[in-house]
Amino acid sequence: MTAVARVTALTLLLLIIAIPAHAAEMTMSLDNVAVNTCDTSWTEGSCELMVVDTIVEDFLPGFCSWLPLAEEVALMGARLVIDVSALDGVDWIEVDVTEFSGDGHTRLFAYEEGSNVLVNFVMSFYDGSETFQTLMMDVAGSKLGTIAVSAQGARVSEVRLSGFDLVSTEYSSWTAMKSRW
């Protein structure tokens, strides 16, 4: 092998190693939600969303009070449930919230497909005034059925699902899918 061939081969190898893998991302922006009643579903991408009564896992169970706003939804004692069973390869969940109630009053849950087995959950923090934050959860290796955002007093503006092997198991449009990098 000539010196030029070695340099070329080495350069190609370094380029392959240096190029990062891109995770696919599905974004659900909760702007202009057309429904405004509990237990009424709507669809974004391959996911079905619905606001339902809070349950025992939530800060305060038994309520379904929410309001769709221009660029977000306000949960004032409600649970936003997102059916993600039509997706495979979800590794990471991020939810943008503005907490205005108290520490731990907003919670993000992930459940296994076909069951109510909890995979993971995270809680918000509150610093005495409206606090914008991104609730993040690593769910790599889990086959998710639903995720839920429960809040006693928070606005939810966006939900992002990402994964290196994120694919829809349904035949639907992926207009909301984009690369994060």
C-alpha positions as CSV (number, residue, x, y, z in Angstrom):
1,M,0.0,0.0,0.0
2,T,1.4,3.4,-1.0
3,A,1.8,6.3,1.4
4,V,-1.0,8.1,-0.3
5,A,-3.3,5.1,0.0
6,R,-2.5,4.8,3.7
7,V,-3.2,8.5,4.3
8,T,-6.5,8.3,2.4
9,A,-7.6,5.2,4.3
10,L,-6.6,6.8,7.6
11,T,-8.5,10.0,6.7
12,L,-11.6,8.1,5.8
13,L,-11.5,6.1,9.0
14,L,-11.1,9.3,11.1
15,L,-14.0,10.9,9.3
16,I,-16.2,7.9,10.0
17,I,-15.3,8.0,13.7
18,A,-15.7,11.7,13.9
19,I,-19.2,11.9,12.4
20,P,-21.6,11.7,15.3
21,A,-24.7,9.6,15.0
22,H,-27.9,11.7,14.8
23,A,-30.8,10.9,17.0
24,A,-34.3,11.3,15.5
25,E,-36.7,13.5,17.3
26,M,-40.4,13.8,17.3
27,T,-41.8,17.1,18.7
28,M,-45.3,17.7,19.9
29,S,-45.9,21.4,20.3
30,L,-49.0,21.9,22.3
31,D,-50.1,25.0,20.6
32,N,-53.6,25.5,19.2
33,V,-55.0,22.4,20.8
34,A,-58.5,22.2,19.4
35,V,-60.2,20.3,22.2
36,N,-61.0,21.7,25.7
37,T,-62.7,18.9,27.6
38,C,-61.4,16.1,29.6
39,D,-61.3,12.6,28.1
40,T,-61.3,14.0,24.5
41,S,-58.3,12.9,22.4
42,W,-56.4,14.6,19.6
43,T,-53.5,13.4,17.5
44,E,-50.0,14.7,16.9
45,G,-47.8,12.7,14.6
46,S,-48.1,9.0,15.6
47,C,-49.3,9.8,19.1
48,E,-52.7,10.2,20.6
49,L,-53.0,12.7,23.4
50,M,-55.8,13.2,26.0
51,V,-56.2,15.1,29.3
52,V,-57.7,12.9,32.0
53,D,-58.4,12.9,35.8
54,T,-55.4,12.8,38.1
55,I,-54.7,9.5,39.9
56,V,-53.1,8.4,43.1
57,E,-49.6,8.7,41.7
58,D,-50.2,12.4,41.1
59,F,-49.8,15.2,43.6
60,L,-53.5,15.5,44.2
61,P,-55.8,12.7,42.7
62,G,-59.3,13.1,41.3
63,F,-59.2,16.3,39.3
64,C,-59.3,17.2,35.6
65,S,-59.0,21.0,35.3
66,W,-57.0,22.3,32.3
67,L,-57.1,25.0,29.7
68,P,-55.7,25.0,26.1
69,L,-53.8,28.2,25.5
70,A,-52.3,29.7,22.3
71,E,-48.9,28.1,22.7
72,E,-49.3,25.6,25.5
73,V,-51.8,23.8,27.8
74,A,-52.3,24.8,31.4
75,L,-52.8,21.8,33.7
76,M,-54.4,23.0,37.0
77,G,-55.0,19.6,38.5
78,A,-55.0,17.3,35.4
79,R,-53.0,14.6,33.7
80,L,-51.9,14.8,30.1
81,V,-51.6,11.2,28.8
82,I,-49.7,10.5,25.5
83,D,-50.0,7.1,23.9
84,V,-46.6,6.4,22.4
85,S,-47.2,2.7,21.7
86,A,-47.0,3.3,18.0
87,L,-43.3,4.3,18.4
88,D,-40.3,2.1,18.8
89,G,-36.8,3.2,19.9
90,V,-37.7,6.0,22.3
91,D,-34.6,6.6,24.3
92,W,-35.2,10.0,25.8
93,I,-38.3,12.1,26.8
94,E,-38.1,15.9,27.4
95,V,-41.1,18.0,28.4
96,D,-41.0,21.8,28.7
97,V,-43.0,23.1,31.6
98,T,-43.5,26.3,33.5
99,E,-44.2,25.3,37.1
100,F,-46.3,27.8,39.1
101,S,-47.5,25.7,42.0
102,G,-44.8,24.1,44.1
103,D,-41.9,21.6,44.3
104,G,-42.9,18.2,42.9
105,H,-46.4,19.3,41.8
106,T,-45.6,18.5,38.2
107,R,-44.5,15.0,37.4
108,L,-43.5,13.1,34.3
109,F,-44.3,9.3,34.2
110,A,-43.4,6.6,31.6
111,Y,-45.2,3.3,31.5
112,E,-44.5,0.0,29.8
113,E,-46.6,-1.0,26.8
114,G,-49.8,-2.8,27.6
115,S,-49.5,-2.3,31.3
116,N,-49.5,0.2,34.1
117,V,-46.0,-0.8,35.1
118,L,-44.0,2.4,35.9
119,V,-40.7,2.6,34.0
120,N,-39.5,5.9,35.5
121,F,-40.7,9.3,36.8
122,V,-39.3,12.7,37.5
123,M,-40.6,15.7,39.4
124,S,-40.4,19.5,38.9
125,F,-38.8,22.1,41.1
126,Y,-40.2,25.5,42.1
127,D,-38.2,28.6,43.3
128,G,-41.1,30.7,44.5
129,S,-42.1,32.2,41.2
130,E,-43.0,30.8,37.8
131,T,-40.1,28.4,36.9
132,F,-39.5,27.2,33.3
133,Q,-37.8,23.9,33.2
134,T,-37.3,20.8,31.0
135,L,-38.3,17.5,32.7
136,M,-36.0,14.9,31.2
137,M,-36.1,11.1,31.4
138,D,-33.9,8.3,30.0
139,V,-36.1,5.4,29.0
140,A,-33.6,3.6,26.7
141,G,-34.3,-0.1,26.5
142,S,-38.0,0.2,27.5
143,K,-40.9,-0.5,25.2
144,L,-43.2,2.4,26.2
145,G,-47.0,2.4,26.0
146,T,-47.8,5.8,27.5
147,I,-46.2,8.8,29.1
148,A,-48.1,11.2,31.3
149,V,-47.5,14.7,32.6
150,S,-49.4,15.4,35.7
151,A,-49.6,18.9,37.2
152,Q,-51.3,20.8,40.0
153,G,-50.3,24.1,38.5
154,A,-48.1,24.2,35.4
155,R,-48.1,25.1,31.7
156,V,-46.8,22.4,29.3
157,S,-45.5,23.8,26.0
158,E,-43.7,21.0,24.2
159,V,-43.0,17.3,24.4
160,R,-40.0,15.8,22.6
161,L,-39.3,12.1,22.1
162,S,-35.9,11.1,20.7
163,G,-33.9,8.0,20.0
164,F,-31.2,6.7,17.6
165,D,-33.7,4.1,16.3
166,L,-36.9,6.1,16.7
167,V,-39.5,4.8,14.2
168,S,-43.2,4.7,13.9
169,T,-44.8,1.2,13.8
170,E,-47.9,2.7,12.0
171,Y,-48.2,4.0,8.5
172,S,-48.5,7.7,9.3
173,S,-46.9,11.0,8.4
174,W,-43.7,12.0,10.2
175,T,-44.0,15.7,9.4
176,A,-43.0,16.6,13.0
177,M,-39.9,14.5,12.9
178,K,-36.5,16.3,12.6
179,S,-32.9,15.8,13.5
180,R,-31.8,17.5,16.7
181,W,-28.3,18.2,15.4
